[in-house]
Amino acid sequence: MYELTLLCPEERVDVLGEAFDALDALSVSVEDADAQTEAEQALFGEPGMPAPREAWQRSRVTALFASQGAAEEAARLLAAQDFFAGCQVLGVAEVPEQDWVRLTQSQFDPVQITPEFWIVPTWHELPAQARQSIRLDPGMAFGTGTHPTTRMCLRWIAGQGSAHGLGAVLDYGCGSGILAIGAAKFGADAVDAVDIDPAAVQATEDNARANGVQLAAGLPERAQGEYRTVLANILATPLKVLAPLLCAHVAPGGHLVLAGILERQADELKEAYAPWLQLSVADSEDGWILMVARR
Ligand SMILES: C[S@@+](CC[C@H](N)C(=O)[O-])C[C@H]1O[C@@H](n2cnc3c(N)ncnc32)[C@H](O)[C@@H]1O
């Protein structure tokens, strides 16, 4: 396979994508041409909100073609179009044959949550110091333990589970089921795991089975009644909308544990939850915070 790489301004990214589609490109990817430099621009978006920007000020667009001829022909045809003004062909290069499975696997190493608690892909040996572990492979649903928000929730689960117990647990927005499985492993009495995405519900059931734990997974309406621990690692905007619902699921004396929140969003979350519970920051990592409240 061969890839054609272009440099173009933000406003040309859309039209180039459509052109590559018409030219039968096998795939198209867009990256910040200034990534890893002082000029790198972070683009953060949230579900349900308009995208902050369509692309980067200087975007690198790479299209994959089955043959060198097709990639070079695409470059020639594009360069002749009016909309190509301001764009530049960086080159056509062969994509070396690789063992993609091995390459993908090599990007997922065991993740340490605490010195004794690890998330370990199935193709890895358990680390010698692991006293507790979750076996999990990357899949369609979010939650492999590589994201700080997941890690902070798991650390809280391990600490609370070991010291005081978790009681009945609700994992709201379960993704891969990683938090629900972690809660089950740290002694939860019963675990309900819900998600709006049916693929996440399926992944949670599969991952729970692979880890030998019992839980009940389903769509959000499966969450019923009160739980001593309610976990929700989603994002600030949906967490604000869900405030009354999540708080209503927390049993007296129980904990609400929220993640997916950036440091600068702490006050808006506190305000949104104030009518029901008093949230405070319990942990932070890489600009993300964990917020916890006790009812
Ligand atoms: C960031 S992932 C977290 C996955 C996992 N719990 C973890 O900690 O790694 C958020 C999950 O919440 C789900 N989600 C988003 N909005 C939701 C909502 N309103 N109700 C239930 N689940 C939701 C998404 O489908 C996604 O699987």
The ligand as an SDF file (V2000), in Angstrom:
LIG
                    3D

 27 29  0  0  0  0  0  0  0  0999 V2000
  -15.4520    7.5390   29.2390 C   0  0  0  0  0  0  0  0  0  0  0  0
  -16.3900    6.0940   29.0150 S   0  0  0  0  0  0  0  0  0  0  0  0
  -16.0890    5.3110   30.5780 C   0  0  0  0  0  0  0  0  0  0  0  0
  -15.9960    3.8190   30.4990 C   0  0  0  0  0  0  0  0  0  0  0  0
  -15.5600    3.1400   31.7970 C   0  0  0  0  0  0  0  0  0  0  0  0
  -16.5780    3.2840   32.8270 N   0  0  0  0  0  0  0  0  0  0  0  0
  -14.2510    3.6920   32.3090 C   0  0  0  0  0  0  0  0  0  0  0  0
  -14.2270    4.2650   33.3900 O   0  0  0  0  0  0  0  0  0  0  0  0
  -13.2320    3.5420   31.6220 O   0  0  0  0  0  0  0  0  0  0  0  0
  -18.0220    6.7290   29.1560 C   0  0  0  0  0  0  0  0  0  0  0  0
  -19.1340    5.7340   28.8500 C   0  0  0  0  0  0  0  0  0  0  0  0
  -20.3630    6.3660   29.2010 O   0  0  0  0  0  0  0  0  0  0  0  0
  -21.3340    6.0460   28.2430 C   0  0  0  0  0  0  0  0  0  0  0  0
  -22.3400    7.1180   28.3030 N   0  0  0  0  0  0  0  0  0  0  0  0
  -22.2770    8.3720   27.7970 C   0  0  0  0  0  0  0  0  0  0  0  0
  -23.3920    9.0660   28.0890 N   0  0  0  0  0  0  0  0  0  0  0  0
  -24.1910    8.2430   28.8210 C   0  0  0  0  0  0  0  0  0  0  0  0
  -25.4830    8.3640   29.4160 C   0  0  0  0  0  0  0  0  0  0  0  0
  -26.1870    9.4920   29.3110 N   0  0  0  0  0  0  0  0  0  0  0  0
  -26.0040    7.3150   30.0630 N   0  0  0  0  0  0  0  0  0  0  0  0
  -25.2980    6.1560   30.1690 C   0  0  0  0  0  0  0  0  0  0  0  0
  -24.0750    5.9680   29.6160 N   0  0  0  0  0  0  0  0  0  0  0  0
  -23.5260    6.9930   28.9580 C   0  0  0  0  0  0  0  0  0  0  0  0
  -20.5830    5.9570   26.9350 C   0  0  0  0  0  0  0  0  0  0  0  0
  -21.2830    5.1530   26.0000 O   0  0  0  0  0  0  0  0  0  0  0  0
  -19.2460    5.3370   27.3890 C   0  0  0  0  0  0  0  0  0  0  0  0
  -19.2560    3.9300   27.2680 O   0  0  0  0  0  0  0  0  0  0  0  0
  1  2  1  0
  2  3  1  0
  2 10  1  0
  3  4  1  0
  4  5  1  0
  5  6  1  0
  5  7  1  0
  7  8  2  0
  7  9  1  0
 10 11  1  0
 11 12  1  0
 11 26  1  0
 12 13  1  0
 13 14  1  0
 13 24  1  0
 14 15  1  0
 14 23  1  0
 15 16  2  0
 16 17  1  0
 17 18  1  0
 17 23  2  0
 18 19  1  0
 18 20  2  0
 20 21  1  0
 21 22  2  0
 22 23  1  0
 24 25  1  0
 24 26  1  0
 26 27  1  0
M  CHG  2   2   1   9  -1
M  END
$$$$
